Amino acid sequence: MEPTCHVTLLARLPHAPFPYDGPSGDTEQPFFDHTDPVTGQRVHTVDSGMAYPESLHYQDNRVLIHLPPAFRPDAPFEILVFFHGHHTEIVRTLVEEMALLQQLDAANRNAVLVAPQMALNAADSSPGKLYLPRGFSNMLKDVARVLGREVDKRFAARFKRAPVILAAFSGGYRAVAYTLDRGFSGPGERDKRLRGVILLDALYGEPDKFADWLWHGRRRGFFVNLYGPSSESLARRLEQDLTEQKQTWHDTLKRRIKSKGIYSLAVETPHETIFLDGPPHWPLAEILGKVGGHAALRTGAR
């Protein structure tokens, strides 16, 4: 195996979030709630009332996988799974507009990026197969098979045991929430691989699922919520609940993010530019660079 390995690819995975044909969230309502009488296509209606046809928005099973230039497959590593927001196509939005790959590279971590295409070019936060028990772990198993083929089968075996950090921008919150609730094992089970959660102006719903993970004995990792005016109401509610639950939390980032630290930070930046401008600038890179606890995961000092 080479000392370093740099890979960026798009893989079509059977357990990617979409296509999906099952219940909508925790309800018994089918995800595709009606059929267009003109086209005959199945249609999903979102909370806003907007209706999206299946073929245009829910058939893309691509997952972006990236190993930074200094990645060492023979050293301890972690998996960063990133869930995007609305009106997104993963190459155009994440690679070209949001500098996601550059942010991971700049974080100076030995980490594998996994970024699935969620609803394509739609104002929809639905996580598709991640609604299902073990939906998240099944997607990671697919990624491991791809890396076994593209990198090394020994690396694929280690990938299945590597710690995981979940990150989301904007509408990606629902994928994180359902992964916390049921993605690794089953509903309400402890997620031993989960190392932390990063929300970048992404706390727009599912407060009970986040709260359950934060203070009902299942949290094993850190939690960082960077929020602007558009997600402030739920963020303030979460801060109040944390205080009432006697949970220690911080409103600024320290030099190091503790392994079980909770951080809730308000910024004035417009929602559309928070992912790039923070503050701090390139916030995902900055936050990842401050995560401590497992020095062996780092490839060097910042």
Buried (B, 14 or more C-beta within 10 A) or exposed (E): EEEBBEBEEEBEBEBBBBBBEEEBBEEEEEBBEEEEEEEEEBBBBBEEEEEBBBEEBBEBBBBBBBBBEBBBBBEBBBBBBBBBBBBBBBEEBBBEEBBBBEBBBBBBBBBBBBBBBBBBBBBBBBBBBBBBBBBBBBBBBBBBBBBBEBBBEEBBEBBBEBBBBBBBBBBBBBBBBBBBBBBBBEEEBEBEBBBBBBBBBBBBBBBEBBBBBBBEEBBBBBBBBBBBEBBEEBBBEBBEBBEEEEBEBBEEBEEEBBBEBBBBBBBEBEBEEBBBBBBBEBBBBBBBBBBBBEEEBBBEEE
